[in-house]
């Protein structure tokens, strides 16, 4: 029996999909009470087909804009949970305050979702800038993948020097300049391969579209994107 990394209460085994198939691989790190405070994307039936935002239309306003900007890119984003108050508190403690142990809180869920996909696609985490790496000391996306035992490649480098996305309003985020380049030695691993870009949080989609835009130059077979929160 393990202890919830968030509230420190004992974690009882439950027959969730993730626990049923991965209980022998890693213990659950979140109790049922904490899990109940999350809002799974999979349970929402009315959502955008592009980014899974709750929407009455097939495509939300943001995705319609992206479709005009990238008409040949068949955008498909998937997330595990919506960004509610619990998710916000988690991201503050994990990403901002640097509580690295919390990278394991969603390990079981990420393992269940990304484990099968990692056998079909190159998993590429979104890189952080050198400034963020020096300040934070770790890439929060890579640490989530490490905790879930998901193999990945560091194919992209963040060379951006501007203000962090989290400090910008929506309009400014949409206009952010391209911050990514592909590492030269990774070109052969991307060309002709199925690629899954992974980030911690999807807000406007600007970051993931930048990353996809770089990869498309090397003719991958397919590009899909994923984030823990949306």
NUMI-60735 format. One line per field, with one value per residue: x, y, z of N, C-alpha, C, CB in turn; residue in one letter. Coordinates in Angstrom, 2 decimals. Glycine has a CB too. Layout:
<nodes>
n_c1 <- X;...
n_c2 <- Y;...
n_c3 <- Z;...
ca_c1 <- X;...
ca_c2 <- Y;...
ca_c3 <- Z;...
c_c1 <- X;...
c_c2 <- Y;...
c_c3 <- Z;...
cb_c1 <- X;...
cb_c2 <- Y;...
cb_c3 <- Z;...
loke <- a;...
</nodes>
This chain:
<nodes>
n_c1 <- 0.85;0.58;1.33;-0.52;0.87;0.04;-1.87;-1.00;-2.39;-3.29;-3.22;-5.69;-6.10;-7.67;-9.94;-9.20;-8.55;-5.83;-4.63;-5.30;-3.84;-1.23;-0.48;1.43;3.71;4.13;3.27;0.11;-0.03;-1.78;-4.62;-8.12;-9.76;-8.33;-8.08;-10.72;-11.08;-10.15;-10.84;-11.49;-10.70;-11.69;-14.26;-15.85;-18.23;-18.94;-16.89;-14.09;-12.92;-10.34;-8.61;-9.76;-10.97;-13.73;-16.52;-19.24;-19.11;-17.67;-15.01;-13.14;-12.75;-9.99;-8.81;-9.92;-8.61;-5.98;-6.28;-6.55;-4.05;-2.36;-3.20;-2.64;-1.95;-2.99;-4.27;-4.26;-4.94;-4.55;-5.50;-5.22;-6.55;-8.70;-7.77;-8.29;-8.99;-7.64;-5.68;-4.31;-3.24;-1.58;0.28;1.49;2.82;4.44;5.75;6.37;7.19;8.93;8.72;9.89;9.24;6.56;6.31;5.68;3.02;1.07;1.98;1.03;-1.29;-0.23;1.49;-0.33;-1.64;0.38;2.22;1.50;1.49;4.12;5.36;4.77;5.33;7.73;8.45;8.49;9.42;8.41;10.89;12.45;13.52;16.97;17.19;14.95;15.66;17.93;16.84;14.73;15.83;15.12;13.47;10.14;8.40;9.94;10.59;8.10;7.67;9.86;9.20;6.97;8.09;8.39;9.84;11.77;12.93;15.31;14.75;14.28;15.42;15.17;15.57;14.64;14.46;12.74;9.98;8.43;5.84;3.82;3.61;2.40;-0.45;-3.38;-3.45;-0.79;0.51;-0.36;1.05;3.68;7.10;8.90;10.51;11.99;14.40;15.52;17.57;20.52;21.54;19.26;17.69;17.44;15.98;13.51;12.60;10.27;9.04;6.50;5.38;5.02;4.34;4.89;3.58;3.22;1.01;-1.71;-2.61;-3.18;-2.19;-0.09;2.65;2.91;2.22;4.34;6.44;5.61;5.70;8.42;9.23;7.80;9.28;11.02;9.75;8.08;6.16;3.73;2.32;1.34;-0.13;0.13;-0.92;-0.67;-2.51;-5.33
n_c2 <- -1.19;2.18;5.73;8.67;11.15;13.72;14.38;12.78;10.68;7.19;5.04;3.24;0.24;0.32;-0.64;0.61;1.28;1.84;0.95;-1.72;-2.84;-1.98;-2.27;-4.01;-2.92;-0.30;1.48;2.97;6.49;8.36;9.13;8.08;10.20;12.55;12.11;12.34;15.04;15.88;16.55;14.41;14.38;12.48;11.89;13.91;14.72;16.73;18.39;20.04;18.77;19.08;20.07;19.25;21.02;22.10;22.49;23.55;23.48;21.75;22.46;24.56;28.18;28.82;26.57;26.77;29.01;28.05;26.14;27.67;28.84;26.63;24.83;22.31;20.64;18.03;18.41;16.93;16.75;15.40;15.06;14.31;15.45;18.22;21.63;22.47;23.81;22.07;20.99;23.32;24.02;21.83;22.15;24.52;23.82;21.72;22.56;25.35;25.74;23.68;21.00;18.13;15.46;15.23;14.63;12.03;11.75;11.42;9.22;6.57;6.95;8.26;6.28;4.30;5.56;6.56;4.52;2.32;3.90;4.70;2.60;2.82;5.34;8.07;9.57;12.89;15.26;18.62;21.04;23.12;26.54;27.68;29.53;28.94;26.36;26.79;28.25;26.60;24.07;21.61;19.85;19.89;18.32;16.21;15.01;14.08;12.10;10.44;9.52;8.03;6.06;6.24;6.01;8.45;10.94;13.57;15.66;18.28;21.66;24.43;27.64;30.07;33.43;35.14;36.37;34.17;31.83;31.51;33.95;35.58;37.15;35.86;36.85;37.66;35.21;33.83;35.15;34.56;34.15;31.68;29.38;27.02;24.56;21.79;19.24;18.41;15.74;14.30;14.25;11.98;10.27;11.39;11.72;10.23;8.96;8.22;10.69;11.84;14.64;15.92;17.78;19.61;21.26;22.41;25.38;27.71;26.40;27.31;26.73;23.95;23.94;25.41;23.60;21.38;22.57;22.86;20.14;19.19;19.91;17.87;15.73;13.77;10.76;11.06;13.48;13.91;15.32;15.71;16.37;16.61;18.22;20.16
n_c3 <- 0.00;-0.88;-0.34;-0.83;-2.82;-2.76;-0.65;1.36;2.47;2.94;0.12;-1.39;-3.27;-6.43;-9.05;-11.53;-15.04;-15.49;-13.09;-13.12;-15.23;-14.80;-12.16;-11.18;-12.10;-11.21;-8.20;-7.23;-6.89;-6.07;-4.14;-4.01;-3.26;-3.93;-6.66;-7.42;-7.50;-9.87;-13.36;-15.77;-19.22;-20.96;-20.13;-20.97;-23.31;-25.08;-26.92;-28.51;-31.58;-32.33;-30.20;-27.84;-26.10;-24.16;-26.07;-28.10;-30.77;-33.64;-34.03;-31.93;-31.46;-31.37;-32.61;-35.15;-36.04;-36.07;-38.07;-40.33;-40.40;-40.54;-42.83;-43.97;-41.98;-40.11;-37.36;-34.15;-30.93;-27.65;-24.23;-20.69;-18.44;-17.55;-16.93;-13.97;-10.64;-8.88;-10.56;-11.17;-8.66;-8.31;-10.45;-9.69;-7.30;-8.18;-10.63;-10.37;-7.68;-7.52;-6.52;-7.03;-6.49;-6.96;-9.59;-9.92;-9.32;-11.29;-12.60;-13.04;-14.58;-16.83;-17.74;-18.50;-20.62;-22.39;-22.61;-24.48;-26.82;-27.05;-28.24;-30.82;-31.70;-31.87;-28.92;-28.03;-25.82;-24.98;-24.98;-22.43;-21.98;-21.71;-19.68;-18.05;-17.32;-15.78;-13.69;-12.68;-12.64;-13.69;-16.40;-16.55;-18.07;-19.10;-16.68;-15.80;-17.73;-17.22;-14.65;-15.24;-16.66;-19.44;-22.56;-24.35;-26.74;-26.87;-29.00;-29.76;-29.30;-27.17;-28.02;-27.43;-26.21;-25.07;-23.00;-20.61;-21.55;-19.66;-18.47;-20.25;-21.89;-23.63;-26.30;-26.71;-26.42;-28.67;-30.64;-30.26;-31.18;-33.14;-31.09;-31.24;-32.38;-34.36;-33.15;-34.82;-34.96;-34.60;-36.82;-38.53;-36.92;-36.83;-39.45;-41.54;-39.40;-36.92;-34.76;-31.44;-29.75;-26.52;-23.83;-20.71;-20.20;-22.11;-23.53;-25.45;-27.61;-29.07;-28.45;-29.06;-31.76;-32.82;-32.31;-33.86;-36.36;-36.82;-36.91;-39.13;-41.32;-41.74;-42.74;-41.19;-40.61;-39.28;-37.07;-33.80;-30.82;-27.23;-23.87;-20.30;-18.94;-20.04
ca_c1 <- 0.00;1.38;0.78;-0.81;1.91;-0.55;-2.47;-0.28;-3.26;-3.02;-3.87;-6.31;-6.16;-8.97;-9.91;-9.16;-7.83;-4.39;-4.18;-5.51;-2.79;0.12;-0.28;2.67;4.82;4.33;2.14;-0.68;0.53;-2.85;-5.78;-9.38;-10.30;-7.63;-8.43;-12.09;-11.04;-9.75;-11.89;-10.93;-11.16;-12.39;-15.66;-16.56;-18.69;-19.03;-15.55;-13.47;-12.27;-8.93;-7.81;-10.54;-11.57;-15.19;-17.03;-20.44;-18.77;-16.69;-13.72;-13.23;-12.24;-8.54;-8.47;-10.26;-7.51;-4.84;-6.58;-6.26;-2.61;-1.72;-4.27;-2.25;-1.60;-4.17;-4.00;-5.00;-4.37;-5.25;-5.07;-5.85;-7.43;-8.89;-6.98;-9.18;-8.29;-6.71;-4.56;-3.56;-2.47;-0.53;1.30;2.23;3.71;5.40;6.53;6.84;7.90;9.99;8.59;10.14;8.60;5.21;6.31;5.15;1.61;0.26;2.79;0.23;-2.18;0.60;1.98;-1.43;-1.98;1.52;2.98;1.24;1.84;5.58;5.83;4.43;5.75;8.82;7.94;9.36;8.94;8.68;12.04;12.36;14.64;18.12;16.88;14.04;16.40;18.81;16.00;13.96;16.72;14.66;12.41;8.99;7.80;10.82;10.49;6.83;7.89;10.79;8.47;6.04;8.92;8.10;11.06;11.62;14.16;15.44;14.96;14.15;16.10;14.50;16.55;13.92;15.02;11.70;9.24;7.78;4.46;2.93;3.50;1.78;-1.88;-3.69;-3.05;0.67;0.92;-0.63;2.01;5.04;7.97;9.40;11.64;12.57;15.16;15.73;18.96;20.98;21.69;17.95;16.95;17.15;14.99;12.22;12.21;9.49;8.55;5.33;5.90;4.06;4.87;4.28;3.76;2.50;-0.24;-2.13;-3.42;-3.65;-1.65;1.01;3.90;2.92;2.25;5.72;7.23;5.18;6.14;9.82;9.33;7.23;10.32;11.80;8.85;7.66;4.97;2.55;2.59;0.21;0.31;-0.48;-0.55;-1.30;-3.68;-5.83
ca_c2 <- 0.00;3.40;6.95;9.71;12.17;15.05;14.61;11.89;9.63;5.89;4.81;1.93;-0.24;0.40;-1.36;1.49;0.68;1.98;0.10;-3.12;-3.30;-1.56;-2.32;-4.74;-2.13;0.83;1.68;4.21;7.56;9.31;8.49;8.29;11.53;13.54;11.86;12.82;16.48;16.12;16.40;13.70;14.81;11.37;11.84;15.04;14.34;17.92;18.98;20.32;17.60;19.37;20.21;18.71;22.06;21.97;23.34;23.08;23.35;20.71;23.07;25.80;29.35;28.71;25.55;27.29;29.90;27.22;25.46;28.64;29.05;25.37;24.08;20.96;19.90;17.37;18.56;16.05;16.84;14.67;15.36;13.46;16.18;19.66;22.44;23.05;24.34;21.07;20.94;24.57;23.91;20.84;22.72;25.53;23.16;20.89;23.27;26.65;25.60;22.70;19.77;17.10;14.19;15.23;14.14;10.66;11.73;10.93;8.23;5.42;7.38;8.52;4.98;3.61;6.23;6.74;3.27;1.70;4.83;4.78;1.49;3.14;6.70;8.73;10.52;14.05;16.25;20.02;21.49;24.42;27.42;27.59;30.34;28.17;25.21;27.29;28.67;25.50;22.94;20.40;19.97;19.25;17.33;15.05;14.35;13.34;10.91;9.57;8.90;7.06;5.09;6.37;6.38;9.63;11.48;15.03;16.03;19.73;22.57;25.72;28.72;31.32;34.33;36.07;36.15;32.87;31.76;31.62;35.35;36.32;36.99;34.98;37.47;37.61;33.81;33.47;35.81;34.20;33.74;30.31;29.23;25.69;24.03;20.34;18.83;17.82;14.29;13.68;14.33;10.64;9.63;12.03;11.51;9.03;8.35;8.78;11.50;12.33;15.74;15.89;18.95;19.48;22.01;23.01;26.58;28.16;25.51;27.96;26.01;22.68;24.21;25.77;22.37;20.61;23.29;22.50;18.73;18.95;20.14;16.65;14.72;12.63;10.07;11.63;14.24;14.09;16.00;15.26;17.10;16.13;19.08;21.00
ca_c3 <- 0.00;-0.99;0.24;-1.82;-2.82;-2.61;0.66;2.28;2.98;2.36;-1.17;-1.52;-4.64;-7.09;-10.31;-12.70;-16.17;-15.27;-11.99;-13.48;-16.15;-14.43;-10.72;-10.88;-12.62;-10.31;-7.30;-7.37;-6.08;-5.79;-3.51;-4.72;-2.94;-4.76;-8.06;-7.65;-7.69;-11.25;-14.37;-16.92;-20.54;-21.60;-19.71;-21.56;-24.65;-25.93;-26.94;-29.80;-32.17;-32.52;-28.98;-26.73;-25.28;-24.11;-27.12;-28.77;-32.18;-33.96;-33.76;-31.16;-32.17;-31.50;-33.61;-36.46;-36.40;-36.43;-39.33;-41.39;-40.42;-40.94;-43.50;-44.36;-40.76;-39.54;-35.93;-33.24;-29.59;-26.61;-22.86;-19.68;-17.52;-17.74;-16.01;-12.94;-9.47;-8.36;-11.50;-11.01;-7.41;-8.57;-11.31;-8.92;-6.35;-8.91;-11.64;-9.91;-6.42;-7.73;-5.76;-8.05;-6.14;-7.50;-10.97;-9.89;-8.94;-12.43;-13.31;-13.45;-15.67;-18.00;-18.20;-19.16;-21.88;-23.29;-22.76;-25.79;-27.91;-27.17;-29.08;-32.19;-32.04;-31.16;-27.93;-27.96;-24.86;-25.28;-24.17;-21.79;-22.31;-20.81;-18.50;-17.19;-16.79;-14.72;-12.57;-12.13;-12.40;-14.36;-17.39;-15.89;-18.96;-19.09;-15.37;-15.81;-18.55;-16.48;-13.54;-15.82;-17.38;-20.87;-23.30;-25.21;-27.31;-26.78;-30.40;-29.93;-28.38;-27.00;-28.12;-27.20;-25.20;-24.63;-21.76;-20.50;-21.99;-18.50;-18.07;-21.35;-22.07;-24.75;-27.57;-26.81;-26.62;-30.06;-31.51;-29.87;-32.27;-33.10;-30.16;-31.29;-33.50;-34.24;-32.99;-36.08;-34.88;-34.46;-38.09;-39.04;-36.06;-37.07;-40.84;-41.80;-38.16;-36.24;-33.66;-30.45;-28.95;-25.19;-22.98;-19.44;-20.21;-23.37;-23.30;-26.77;-28.63;-29.78;-28.23;-29.78;-33.20;-33.13;-32.33;-35.02;-37.55;-37.02;-37.27;-40.45;-42.33;-41.89;-43.31;-40.37;-41.12;-38.62;-35.84;-32.88;-29.61;-25.97;-22.66;-19.08;-18.71;-21.13
c_c1 <- 0.89;0.67;0.60;0.25;1.36;-1.05;-1.86;-1.17;-2.91;-3.83;-4.39;-6.30;-7.57;-8.84;-10.03;-8.40;-6.34;-3.90;-4.30;-4.34;-1.38;0.41;1.00;3.90;5.15;3.10;1.36;-0.10;-0.51;-4.06;-7.05;-9.95;-9.64;-7.98;-9.82;-12.15;-10.59;-10.94;-11.30;-11.54;-12.02;-13.88;-16.50;-16.94;-18.76;-17.69;-15.06;-12.74;-10.78;-8.12;-8.51;-11.02;-13.08;-15.80;-18.26;-20.18;-17.75;-15.27;-13.92;-12.62;-10.73;-8.16;-8.85;-9.19;-6.30;-5.05;-6.30;-4.76;-1.86;-2.76;-3.92;-1.88;-2.87;-4.00;-4.90;-4.32;-5.23;-4.65;-5.76;-6.88;-7.57;-8.17;-7.92;-8.35;-7.29;-5.46;-3.68;-2.69;-1.32;0.61;2.13;3.25;4.80;6.33;7.14;7.69;8.96;9.93;8.68;9.44;7.21;5.15;5.71;3.65;0.73;0.98;1.95;-0.66;-1.39;1.13;0.89;-1.73;-0.82;2.33;2.75;1.66;3.34;6.15;5.59;5.03;7.01;8.20;8.94;8.78;9.27;9.84;11.78;13.60;15.78;17.87;15.99;14.77;17.30;18.02;15.33;14.83;16.30;13.61;11.22;8.34;8.64;10.72;9.18;7.00;8.82;10.05;7.50;6.76;8.59;9.38;10.79;12.96;14.14;15.78;14.98;14.96;15.35;15.56;15.89;14.52;13.97;11.06;8.56;6.33;3.48;2.72;2.82;0.27;-2.12;-3.21;-1.55;1.17;0.76;0.42;3.46;5.85;8.52;10.62;12.42;13.41;15.32;17.21;19.39;21.04;20.36;17.15;16.55;16.09;13.59;11.69;11.50;8.89;7.24;5.83;4.76;4.76;4.14;4.61;2.98;1.11;-0.50;-3.01;-4.00;-3.19;-0.44;2.32;3.98;2.91;3.63;6.58;6.89;5.68;7.61;9.95;8.82;8.25;11.12;10.93;8.56;6.40;3.70;3.02;1.30;0.76;-0.49;-0.03;-1.27;-2.59;-4.04;-6.74
c_c2 <- 1.25;4.57;7.98;10.82;13.57;15.30;13.73;10.85;8.30;5.71;3.39;1.52;-0.10;-0.24;-0.41;0.78;0.69;1.01;-1.37;-3.66;-2.97;-1.65;-3.05;-3.98;-0.98;1.01;2.94;5.25;8.62;8.57;8.82;9.68;12.61;13.36;12.40;14.32;16.87;15.95;15.73;14.19;13.73;11.31;12.97;14.69;15.52;18.63;19.16;19.09;17.81;19.32;19.72;19.76;21.84;22.98;22.73;22.87;22.24;21.19;24.36;26.96;29.28;27.72;25.98;28.24;29.09;26.52;26.38;28.85;27.83;24.46;22.63;20.08;19.35;17.30;17.66;16.07;16.07;15.03;14.40;14.20;17.65;20.42;23.16;23.51;23.35;21.00;22.18;24.52;22.93;21.45;23.78;24.87;22.37;21.73;24.57;26.52;24.50;21.45;18.59;15.78;14.08;14.81;12.74;10.60;11.14;9.83;7.06;5.76;7.63;7.22;4.26;4.23;6.23;5.47;2.60;2.59;4.90;3.65;1.78;4.46;7.11;9.74;11.66;15.06;17.66;20.49;22.84;25.23;27.23;28.39;29.61;26.99;25.63;27.67;27.49;24.29;21.65;20.75;19.19;18.18;16.05;14.28;13.57;12.03;9.93;8.81;7.83;5.98;5.05;6.79;7.58;10.04;13.00;15.56;17.54;20.49;23.89;26.82;30.08;32.12;35.25;35.69;34.79;32.94;32.00;33.06;36.21;36.16;36.19;35.56;37.39;36.19;33.41;34.03;35.49;33.71;32.33;30.18;27.92;25.44;22.53;20.06;18.04;16.30;13.55;13.66;12.95;9.91;10.18;11.73;10.17;8.36;8.98;9.46;11.91;13.39;15.78;17.17;18.74;20.11;22.61;24.21;27.07;27.21;26.05;27.17;24.73;22.88;24.65;24.50;21.52;21.24;22.97;21.07;18.44;19.12;18.87;15.45;13.53;12.00;10.70;12.39;14.35;14.75;15.56;16.17;16.48;16.89;19.87;22.08
c_c3 <- 0.00;-0.33;-0.86;-1.72;-2.60;-1.18;1.76;2.96;2.30;1.07;-1.23;-2.99;-5.19;-8.46;-11.49;-13.81;-15.91;-14.20;-12.33;-14.31;-15.70;-12.94;-10.34;-11.34;-11.68;-9.42;-7.63;-6.42;-5.73;-5.21;-4.30;-4.47;-3.81;-6.23;-8.39;-7.86;-9.09;-12.18;-15.60;-18.24;-21.19;-21.27;-20.31;-22.99;-25.60;-25.90;-28.37;-30.31;-32.35;-31.23;-27.71;-25.74;-25.28;-25.07;-27.75;-30.26;-32.40;-33.70;-32.99;-31.96;-32.38;-32.60;-35.03;-36.97;-36.84;-37.77;-40.51;-41.54;-40.92;-41.63;-43.83;-43.16;-40.12;-38.02;-35.10;-31.88;-28.59;-25.24;-21.91;-18.85;-17.92;-16.62;-15.03;-11.74;-8.88;-9.25;-11.36;-9.76;-7.59;-9.37;-10.58;-8.00;-7.08;-9.78;-11.12;-8.64;-6.47;-6.90;-6.74;-7.77;-6.74;-8.97;-11.05;-9.61;-10.04;-13.21;-13.85;-14.63;-16.96;-18.60;-19.00;-20.53;-22.87;-23.53;-24.11;-26.96;-28.13;-28.01;-30.55;-32.65;-31.29;-30.19;-27.80;-26.97;-25.32;-24.39;-23.52;-22.15;-21.32;-19.54;-17.52;-16.55;-15.63;-13.47;-11.87;-11.79;-13.08;-15.41;-16.85;-16.75;-18.98;-17.78;-15.24;-16.59;-17.86;-15.38;-14.03;-16.64;-18.87;-21.60;-24.21;-25.77;-27.18;-28.17;-30.61;-28.89;-28.35;-26.98;-27.91;-26.06;-24.59;-23.30;-21.78;-20.96;-20.84;-18.06;-19.14;-21.33;-23.35;-26.08;-27.77;-27.04;-28.07;-31.01;-31.18;-31.08;-32.05;-32.17;-30.31;-32.54;-33.28;-34.12;-34.24;-36.05;-34.76;-35.76;-38.60;-38.21;-36.28;-38.47;-41.02;-40.57;-37.69;-34.98;-32.73;-29.60;-27.62;-24.42;-21.69;-19.51;-21.59;-23.04;-24.63;-27.88;-29.35;-29.65;-29.06;-31.28;-33.64;-33.27;-33.56;-36.31;-37.86;-37.53;-38.68;-41.56;-42.63;-42.25;-42.40;-40.96;-40.56;-37.37;-35.04;-31.62;-28.40;-24.84;-21.47;-18.81;-19.96;-20.55
cb_c1 <- -0.96;1.68;1.70;-2.24;2.67;-1.70;-3.96;0.40;-4.76;-3.35;-2.89;-7.75;-5.70;-9.47;-11.02;-8.50;-8.15;-4.04;-4.98;-6.82;-3.02;0.34;-1.47;2.64;4.50;4.63;2.62;-2.21;1.68;-3.25;-5.93;-10.39;-10.09;-6.11;-8.38;-12.97;-10.13;-8.61;-12.52;-11.16;-9.97;-11.74;-15.74;-15.69;-20.05;-20.18;-14.57;-12.51;-12.91;-8.77;-7.45;-9.72;-11.21;-15.73;-15.97;-21.59;-18.24;-16.84;-12.95;-12.52;-12.59;-7.91;-9.17;-11.61;-7.15;-4.57;-8.05;-6.96;-2.11;-1.10;-4.66;-1.08;-0.82;-4.37;-4.19;-5.08;-4.23;-5.18;-5.40;-4.80;-6.89;-10.40;-6.11;-10.26;-9.29;-7.39;-5.07;-4.53;-3.39;-1.10;0.67;1.25;2.92;4.66;5.66;5.66;6.92;11.26;7.24;11.61;8.53;4.60;7.74;5.88;1.14;-0.07;3.88;-0.63;-2.93;1.75;2.44;-2.68;-2.41;2.42;2.62;-0.24;1.30;6.21;5.12;2.93;4.64;9.81;7.69;9.54;9.54;7.40;13.31;12.21;14.19;19.38;16.22;12.83;17.23;19.62;14.94;12.88;16.83;14.09;12.87;7.97;7.65;12.26;10.60;5.71;8.45;11.94;7.71;5.02;8.76;6.96;11.57;10.98;14.33;16.54;13.89;12.68;17.59;13.63;17.25;12.47;16.14;10.64;8.20;7.86;4.18;3.48;4.88;2.34;-2.60;-5.17;-3.51;1.30;0.10;-2.02;1.80;5.02;9.12;9.77;11.13;11.48;16.56;15.12;19.15;22.34;22.57;17.16;17.80;18.42;15.38;12.33;13.43;10.32;9.60;4.26;6.63;3.50;4.74;4.78;3.29;3.30;-0.22;-2.89;-2.57;-3.14;-2.71;1.19;4.06;1.73;1.22;6.30;6.99;3.66;5.96;10.61;8.56;6.06;11.27;12.56;9.42;7.41;5.02;1.51;3.16;-0.50;0.20;-0.11;-0.89;-0.34;-3.42;-6.58
cb_c2 <- 0.00;3.71;7.49;10.29;12.12;15.22;14.36;12.70;9.98;4.76;5.08;1.92;-1.72;1.89;-2.40;2.86;1.42;3.42;0.40;-3.27;-2.71;-0.17;-2.99;-6.11;-1.60;2.13;1.74;3.96;8.21;10.08;8.96;7.23;11.85;13.43;10.36;12.43;17.12;15.16;17.78;12.21;15.17;10.07;11.88;16.33;13.67;18.87;18.11;21.53;17.26;20.70;21.64;17.69;23.49;22.19;23.60;24.08;24.68;20.26;23.33;25.64;30.61;28.28;24.23;28.00;30.82;26.19;25.00;29.98;29.42;24.65;24.78;21.02;20.80;15.94;20.01;14.59;18.30;13.15;16.84;12.88;16.08;20.03;23.48;22.01;24.75;19.68;20.81;25.78;23.46;19.62;23.33;26.40;22.24;19.88;23.58;27.58;25.31;23.33;19.73;16.86;14.03;16.60;14.13;9.86;13.14;12.09;7.69;4.92;8.66;9.45;4.11;3.65;7.66;7.80;2.32;1.36;6.22;4.76;0.19;3.19;7.67;9.43;9.82;14.70;16.00;20.90;21.57;24.29;28.89;28.10;31.63;27.68;24.55;28.49;29.65;25.09;22.70;19.39;19.43;20.30;17.89;15.48;15.39;14.20;11.30;10.40;9.96;7.78;3.70;7.39;5.18;10.80;11.05;15.44;15.42;20.14;22.79;25.74;28.69;31.03;35.16;36.16;37.27;32.35;30.40;30.82;35.91;35.86;38.38;34.71;38.93;38.19;32.88;33.96;37.30;33.13;34.73;29.84;29.33;24.67;24.75;19.59;17.97;18.37;13.93;14.41;15.03;9.81;9.81;13.53;11.59;8.06;8.48;7.66;12.74;11.17;17.09;14.65;20.25;20.12;23.13;21.97;27.70;29.57;25.21;29.38;25.68;21.85;25.29;26.69;21.55;20.48;24.81;22.66;17.89;19.88;21.26;16.37;14.21;13.07;8.57;10.51;15.66;12.72;17.52;13.77;18.62;16.27;20.04;20.14
cb_c3 <- 1.23;-2.46;1.37;-1.62;-4.11;-3.58;0.59;3.33;2.75;3.36;-2.35;-0.94;-4.73;-7.21;-10.36;-12.36;-17.49;-14.87;-10.74;-14.25;-17.49;-14.89;-10.05;-11.52;-14.02;-11.11;-5.85;-7.06;-6.81;-7.07;-2.03;-4.30;-1.44;-4.57;-8.36;-6.48;-6.67;-11.65;-14.73;-16.77;-21.46;-21.21;-18.20;-21.52;-24.56;-25.46;-26.14;-29.69;-33.51;-33.14;-28.80;-26.01;-25.79;-22.67;-28.18;-28.58;-32.72;-35.41;-35.07;-29.78;-31.40;-30.17;-33.27;-36.42;-35.22;-35.34;-39.37;-41.10;-39.02;-39.70;-44.76;-45.32;-39.75;-40.14;-35.51;-33.80;-29.16;-26.86;-22.47;-18.78;-16.11;-17.76;-16.79;-12.50;-8.41;-8.28;-12.94;-10.93;-6.24;-9.31;-12.56;-8.10;-5.43;-9.78;-12.83;-9.65;-5.30;-7.51;-4.95;-8.17;-4.62;-7.35;-11.55;-8.84;-8.60;-13.36;-12.40;-12.28;-15.26;-17.64;-17.00;-18.29;-21.60;-22.74;-21.66;-25.93;-27.60;-25.79;-28.68;-32.35;-31.75;-32.16;-26.54;-29.36;-23.47;-25.07;-25.04;-20.24;-22.33;-21.52;-18.92;-17.98;-17.91;-15.22;-13.05;-13.10;-10.96;-13.34;-18.80;-15.52;-20.39;-19.32;-14.25;-16.44;-19.91;-15.87;-12.75;-16.71;-16.77;-21.11;-24.13;-24.43;-28.81;-25.72;-31.26;-29.85;-28.80;-25.70;-29.50;-26.91;-25.81;-25.67;-21.54;-19.06;-22.63;-17.35;-17.78;-22.69;-22.13;-24.81;-27.61;-25.54;-25.71;-30.46;-31.45;-28.78;-32.44;-34.52;-28.76;-31.22;-33.65;-35.46;-31.70;-36.43;-33.70;-33.41;-39.14;-39.08;-34.60;-36.86;-41.76;-42.49;-37.06;-35.89;-34.19;-29.56;-29.69;-24.40;-23.71;-18.31;-19.15;-24.28;-22.63;-27.06;-29.62;-29.27;-26.76;-29.37;-33.55;-32.03;-31.05;-35.06;-37.35;-35.71;-36.27;-40.69;-41.86;-40.62;-44.57;-38.89;-40.76;-38.24;-36.16;-32.55;-29.79;-25.65;-22.78;-17.90;-17.54;-22.19
loke <- x;x;x;x;x;x;x;x;x;x;x;x;x;x;x;x;x;x;x;x;x;x;x;x;x;x;x;x;x;x;x;x;x;x;x;x;x;x;x;x;x;x;x;x;x;x;x;x;x;x;x;x;x;x;x;x;x;x;x;x;x;x;x;x;x;x;x;x;x;x;x;x;x;x;x;x;x;x;x;x;x;x;x;x;x;x;x;x;x;x;x;x;x;x;x;x;x;x;x;x;x;x;x;x;x;x;x;x;x;x;x;x;x;x;x;x;x;x;x;x;x;x;x;x;x;x;x;x;x;x;x;x;x;x;x;x;x;x;x;x;x;x;x;x;x;x;x;x;x;x;x;x;x;x;x;x;x;x;x;x;x;x;x;x;x;x;x;x;x;x;x;x;x;x;x;x;x;x;x;x;x;x;x;x;x;x;x;x;x;x;x;x;x;x;x;x;x;x;x;x;x;x;x;x;x;x;x;x;x;x;x;x;x;x;x;x;x;x;x;x;x;x;x;x;x;x;x;x;x;x
</nodes>
